[in-house]
């Protein structure tokens, strides 16, 4: 169970971060996203995503096709290699794969990411 989940999440983070940085170059290097407003619709690999700033991060929600995946880059949006249990847990749950924080943490420890 959950084989490939971490790798899939990292790939989505890379794609979404790249798309957002192309649309909003002021995000690059702006760790806390100070003064940056983000409410964007993005097309990534033919899929519709919505990007919404919250705090120092951005939550990406896939609007089409279903399911509505969630990739929450809650800190360091310009570095898609940053990953933590919270991101893993949210992504898994959006895929319909309930995962506890401890399980997400364990998955990260077993992977070479994080």
C-alpha positions, 0 to 999 in steps of 0.5 A: 500500500502507498507504493510510489506515493512519495515519488508521485507527490514530489513529481506533482510538486515539481510540476506545480511549482514550475507552473506557478513560478512561470506565472508568478516569478515574484514567488522565486526566493520569497520564502514567506511570500510577503506581498505576493497574492496568489489565486491562479488557475493553472493547466499542468499536463492537460489538467486544471489546477487551482493555486491559492496562497495561504500563510507562507505557502500555496495549496494546489487543488486539481479541479479536473479530472477527478479526484480533486487531488491536493498538493499543499506546499505550505512552506518553501513553494519555490523548492519542490524537494521539500516534503514533510508528513503533513504534505504526504498525509493530505495528498494521500487523503485526497487520493482516497487513501487515508493515512495517519501522520505517523504512517506518512512519517514512516513512509518518508523515513523509508524513502530517499526524499524529505 
